[in-house]
């Protein structure tokens, strides 16, 4: 019984540490970042708003390249070598509102997502029927997550995230 309780506690801890805490807009996509993949040194240097890790679901933020050329090169080389990428450095985060225009510009037309098959077409049609009113121009931005990819639907005029579609882009 003690062994089972210990295994349950360990499993709970592992799940807690792997929970998604940030949905980071990086260039042309979003990346879902779990708590255990954040760089500890970067987390310690992050702005106070980005040091606390959410318990209720991922927060939407954006990441910017470091201003320092040496640090920028280090991040890029580390990512190419299989290390942490830009999304894993909370000291480089900024509010999503500051990058929403970039997300709007990089959003792809929903019609291209709908062309991925009948299921994708049905999902896009249902989403547009529910959220697409009011003359919004909707597009999608790919979201890369640990176990599966999906699409964030954004307003192509403002970059506001309207919702998510469980369709692999």
Secondary structure as UniProt FT lines:
FT   HELIX           2..17
FT   STRAND          20..26
FT   TURN            27..28
FT   STRAND          29..34
FT   HELIX           35..37
FT   HELIX           40..45
FT   HELIX           48..50
FT   STRAND          59..63
FT   HELIX           69..80
FT   TURN            81..82
FT   HELIX           86..88
FT   HELIX           90..92
FT   STRAND          93..95
FT   HELIX           96..98
FT   HELIX           100..106
FT   STRAND          108..109
FT   HELIX           110..114
FT   TURN            115..116
FT   HELIX           118..131
FT   TURN            133..135
FT   STRAND          138..144
FT   STRAND          149..155
FT   TURN            156..158
FT   STRAND          161..165
//
